[in-house]
Amino acid sequence: MLVKKHYLKHLILLLTFLSMLLFVVSFVHADEVDNDHRIQSRMEQLEKEIELRRSIGFRSDIEYVQAVHGLDSVVIKERLGGVAFTPEEAKELETRIDLERDGETLQVFFAQEADLQEVFGGIYLYHAPDSEDYTAGGKLILQLVQNHEKIDDIVKTLPPLGYPERLQIELADFSNKHLEQQYQEISSSASAYPEIRGVFVDRTGNRIGVLILPSDTWDKTNGVVNKDSLSSELAALVADPSVVVREGEVEETITAVRGGDSWGTFSGGSRCTLGFKVIYNNTYSMLTAGHCVDDLSSGQNIYNSTTHIGTYSGAYKDGASSSSGTGIDAGILYMNNQWTAYDDVINYTSYRDIHGSTSNYMAGSWRCWTGKASGTQCGYIKCESLTYSTTGGTWYTDLFSIDPPSSGGDSGAPAYRPETSSNASVTGIMRSTVNGFGCTNGSDAILSKWHHIRDYFGLTLVTDG
């Protein structure tokens, strides 16, 4: 009996020791796995930072980027994508973001001067990608048609800019008006030519690009297709000297966009911002601003970067004719299918899932919006019921405003109430920025209320979860 008790005692001690050993081993293993995930996450973030730096011409070698993270003076701001920069780099990037306003000023100037349309070649922001020198880029390039008699007059009459020293004049072969005419002509006829894979405006190259199906039939020189090797009908369509034909395919993806992403009317182009995912006419769609689509034709193709995401529905509302009308500013873009867009919004460097809407527009309430030019901005509602008219007599009624002002391209941006979790509630769609109203804070973003847009178009908010 004593032997059995002695054996049992040792067995209990042994089992206790083994269980403790297993606990320690499992704890160490779990810690190692967690550590591996953290390392992988840090490496993925580092790769994204390196790619961003490379695309805007900032130094991007891994040793340097890691060293920047270790600086006492490192600058990390949500407005700058949450990426680590030196103070000098951060200041430069802030300036480039502000340069968007100068670009918008020049676009408005040329849009209002009809007699200058044949001289205006376009505007783009030059970043000097891959230069590894943050001082090389950050130039606002204004293209003017060379040898035009009005070039000197334009330079003298340009509107005041925030950064005039950053403006550079570049001589171009074709006017913006000419490029737009060629783009519209080719795009409207493209469906009759299955070999055409994409049409886009190359702003920096001052050309129209046409992608066609790769084939041994085409005669090519340095990647450019000789138009004489095309069929006579296709050759006639792309005959204009502003058109360059290359072999290629437009990238297609199943899921492409979410609220806060940009969209354009040609491959590689960017016009405004996408809002919320909705159902309109039993079709999965995305909202944007009405004034972004008022010059489009129903059925016109819509892109996010080089990805074809859908077509313009033909439905929009941009103001009212009187103060008693439905003065909203919203338009609807049909998506290719149910999976082309997510039902969430970009929130700084992560995403928030849309789980419903809020009808609270009370002044002092905290709201956020995400635009393609300004990124995510948050602030307090200043105006909860704003009505105003333009000089042309168009009325915008029962709007609300949020303290941070918007920039060109933010139109259509989704405004939302961030919740305590990773969710968000729909609030409205960005229209523009206003100044001088009593309830605003100098210069505030103004937005159409979600429930007005919903009721006018008969929309269903998509909350797939």
N, C-alpha and C positions, 0 to 999 in steps of 0.2 A: 504493500500500500504506500509505503514511504517512497519507493522507487517510482511508482506511477505519479505521485505528486511532484517529485523532483523533475521527472520528464515533462510533465504538463507545464511546470513553471518555466523551464527552458524554452518550451515550444511557444509559450505566450510571449516571452522576451524576444524570441526570434521573429515572430510574426509582427510584433510591434516595431522592431528594427527595420524589417522589410517594408512595412507600410510607410515609415518615415522616409526611407530611402527612395521609394517610389514617388512620394510627395515632392521631395527635393528635386529629383530628376525631372518630374513633370513640370515643376515650377521653373526650373532652368530652361527646359525646352520651350515652354510658353514664352518666357522672356526673350529667348533667342528668336523665336518666330516673330514676336512683336517688334523686336529690334530690326529684323530683316525687312519687315513692312515699312518701318520708319525710314530705313536707309533707301529702300526702293522709292518711297514717296519723295524723299529729298532729292534723289537723282532725277526723277521725272520733273520736279519743279525746276531743278537746275537746267535741264535740257530745254524747258520752255523759255526760261530766262535767256539762255544763250541764243535761241532761235529769234526771240524778239529783238535782242541787241543786234544780232547780225542783220535783221531786216531793216533796221533804222540806222545802220552804219556805226553803232557803238562797238567798242572793243568787246570781244565775245569769247576769248579763250578761257577755258575752265579754271585755270589757276587764278587769272585776274578776277573772274566773277566771284570765286570763293573768297578772295582777298577783300573784295568790296563788302561782302557780308560781314566780315570781321572788323570793319572800321567803326570807330566810335561815332563818327559823323555820318554814318550810312543813312540814306533817305529812303524810306519805304512808304509810299502813299497809295491808297486805293485808286485815286485819279490816274496814277501812273501804272496801273495794272498790278499793284502789290509787288513789284519787282524792286530789287535792291539797286540803288544808284549812288554814285558819289554826289555831293552837293552841286558840283559843276554840271554833271550829267543831268541831274534832276531839273536844274534851272533851264538847261537847253531843251529838254523834253517838254517842260511847261510852256516854253516859248513856242514850240512847234504846235502844241495843242491850240494856243491862242492864235496862231497864224491862220487857223481855220476861219476865224472871224474876218480877217483881211480878205481871204478868198471869197467868202460870202458877200462882202462889200463890193468886190469887183464884179462878181456875177450879177448882182442887182444892178450895178452901174451899166453894164453892157446890155442887160435885159431891157432897161428903160431907154436906151439910146438906139433906136431902130436904124438910124443911118450909119451906125458903127458895126453892124452885124457882119459885114463883109470883111472887116479888118480883124475881128476877134477870132483867134485860133483856139483858145481854151486856157484853162488854169489847172495847175497841179502842184502838189507839194513834193519837193525833191528831198529824199532822205539819204542819198548816197549809200545804198545798201552794200554791205561787205567791205566798206572802206576802212573799218576798224578805227575811225577817227570821228568822234562825236561833233567836231567843229566843221566837218566837210559838208554835211547836209543842212537841212533846215532852211531851204530857200523856197520862196513862193515864185513859181515860174508862170509868167504871163506870156502866152503865145500871141504874136501879131503877125499877120500875113506880110511877108517881105515884099518890098518895092511898092507897097500901097501908099497912095498919096496922102492919106490921113494919119499915118503913123506918128509923125511929129506932133500933130494936133492932139492925139490921144494921150501921149505921154504928159503933155502940159495940163490936161483937164481931168486927170485921174482923181478920184475922191481921196480925202485924207485916210491914211492907213495907220494902224497901231505900230507896225514895224516896217516903215518904208525902206529901211536899209536892207531888209531881207528880200525885197522884190527884185527879180531879174527879168529882163525882157528877152524873149527867145523868138527869133524869126521862124515862121512856119510857112509851109507851102499852101495850106488850105484853111479856109475859115471854119469856125465851129458850125456855122449855118450849113456850109457845104457838106461837112461830115455827117451832120444829122440828116440831111436830105438823102445822102447815099445810104446811110444806115436804114432809114425807114423804107426806102425803095427795095433794097435787097431783102430785108426782113419780111416785108409783106409778100414777096415772091418766093421765099425760100422753100415753102411747103411743096412747090411744084418741082423741086430739084432734090431728090432723096440723097444725093451725094453731098449736099451742104450739111455740115454738122454743127456749125455755129457762126454767129455774126457778132462782132463787138467793135467798140470804138477804142482805138489805141491812142489815148490822150497824149502820152509822152512822145509817141512816134508821129503824132499828127496824121494818122492813117485809119482806114477802116480795115479790120482784119476779117477774113473769111476762112473758116476751117472746112476742108472737104475730106471726104473719105479717102484714106490712103489707097493708091492704085499704081501699078506699073505703067498705066496708060499715060500718066501725067509726065511732062518734061519738067524737071526740077533743077534749079541752080541755087546751091547753098540753102536748101530748104524751102525756097520760094518757087511756087508753081508757075510755069510759063502759061499765060492765059491762052496763047495760041493752040495749046494742046488740049484745051477743053472743048466741049461741044459748042457749036456756034451760038446756041441760045444762052448757055451759061456764060460763055465768053462775053456776050453782049451785055449781060446783067452786071458783070464785074469789070467792065471795060474802063471805067473811070480811073485815072492815074492815082487817085487817093486810095484805091482798093488794093490790098495785098492779099494774095491767096496762098495758103499753106495747108499741108496735110495735117490732120489731127482729129481728136475727138473731144467733145465737151464732157467733163467728168460728171458722172451721175451717181448719186448716193440715195439710199432709201430714206434715211432720216437726216435732214439737212439743217433746219433752222429752229429758232425759239425766239421769244420776245426779247427785243434789244439787238437782234442781228440786223444787218443792213440788207437792202434789196435794191436791184437795179433793173433796167429794161434791156440790158445787153450783157453778154458774157464778159465778166471782168469789170463791169460798171457798178456804180453805187449811187443811189438816188436818195432814199430816205430810210426810215427804221421800221421794223416789223413790231406790231403790238401784241395782241393776244390771239390765241387759237380759238376759233368759233365755228359754228355750223351755220351756213347761209344757203338757202335753197337746197337743202339736203346735201350740201357739199362742204367738206372740210376746208376751212379758209383761215386767212390771217388778216387782222385789221392793220391799217396804216392811216395816215392823214389823207383827207379828201383832196387837199390842194396838191398832193404828190401825184395824183392820178388823173386830174381833170383834163389833161392834154393827151391821155392815152386812148387807144382804141380797144374796145372789148375783144378779148381773146389774145391780146398782145402778150408775148412771153415775158416771164419774170424770172430773174436770176438772183442767187446769192453767191457772190464771187463768180466762179465759172460753172456753178451747179444750177441747172434748170429746175426750179422749184414749183412752177405753176404758170397761171395766166391771170390777166386782169379780168375781173368779173363784169366790169361795166357799171358797177354800183358805187356811187359816191355821193357825198353831201358836203358842200363847202360854203357854209353860211346860209343866211336867209335874206329875203328882200325887205324885211321889216323887223322891228324889235319884238314883235309878237310871234315871229316864226321860230322854227326849230333850227337855231343857229349853231349846229354842230359842224365839226370838221373831221370827217372820217371816210375811208374808202375800204373796199374789200378785195382781197386777192385770193383767187382759188388756188389751193394746193394740188399737187399732182395726185395725191391720195391721202389716206388717213394717217400714214406714217411719215409724211414729208416734214411735219413740224411737231415739236414737243409742246405739251401744255404747261410750259414753265417759262420763267424769265431769267435772264442773266442778272445776277446780283453781285456786283464787284467781280471777283474771280471764281465764284461758284454759281449755283442755280437755286431758284426757289420754285417749288411746285405750286401751281394755281389750284386752290381747292374751293374757291368761291368768290364772292364779290362783297363790297361794302358800300353802303349808301351814305356813309358819314363823311360829309365834306366840311365839317365845322372848322373854322379858323383855329389854328393852334395845333391841329392834328398832324402827326408825323407821317410823311409819305416819301416814297422813293420813286425814281424813274430812271430808265436806262436807254440812252441814245447812242447811235453809232459814232457820233463825233465826240460826245462828252463822257461816255461811259456811264457808270452809275452815280447819280447825285441824289442826296436826301436832304430834306428840310421840312419846315412847317408850312401848312396851308396858310396863305395870307388872305386871299379873296375866296369867299365861299359861294358868291353869286354875282359874277361879273358879266356885264353886257356892254358891248361897244361896237362901233361901226367903222369901216374903212372910208377913205376919201372917195372910193368908188360907190359907196352906198350899200356895201354888203355888211349884214349884221351877224355878230356872233353873240349868242345869248346863253345865260346861266352857266358860265364857265367857272372854273376854279383855278387858282394859281398856287405854285409852290416856289419857295424862296430862290433856289438856284436857277439862274437863267439858262436857256438852251443855246445851242450853236447850230449853224447850218448843217442839215442832214439828220438832226434829232427828231424832226417831224415824224409823227406816228409812234413815237416811243411809248412803251407801256408804263403807266403810273400805277403803283400798287402799295398796299399796306403790308410791310413785312411782319410776319407773325413770330411768336416766341420760338417756334420750331423752324423747320426748313420750308415752311409754306408761305403763301402770300395771298392776299385778297385783291381782286381787280378794282381799280378806282377810276381810271380814265385813259385818254389817248392825247399825246402831246400835239398842240397846234403850233405855237411859236413862242416868242418872248415879247412882252409889252413893257412900256415905260410910262411913268407919269400918272398912274391911277392912284387914288388915295389909299387903297388897301394894299398896294404892292410895296415891295421893299426896294424901290428904285428900278430894278430890272428883274422881273420874275417870269418863269415859264408859265404859260397858260395852257389849260387842257379842257377838252370836252368831257363831260361826265359820262361814265360807263352806262348808266341806266337810260340816258337819253339816246345814246347810240344803239343800245340793245333794242329799245322800243321802236325806234324809227325803222330799223332794218329787219326787225323780228329775228334777232340772233339768239343762238343758244351757246352759252359759254362751255368750252370743253374742259372737263376736269377728269381726265382718265386716271389720274393718280400715279 
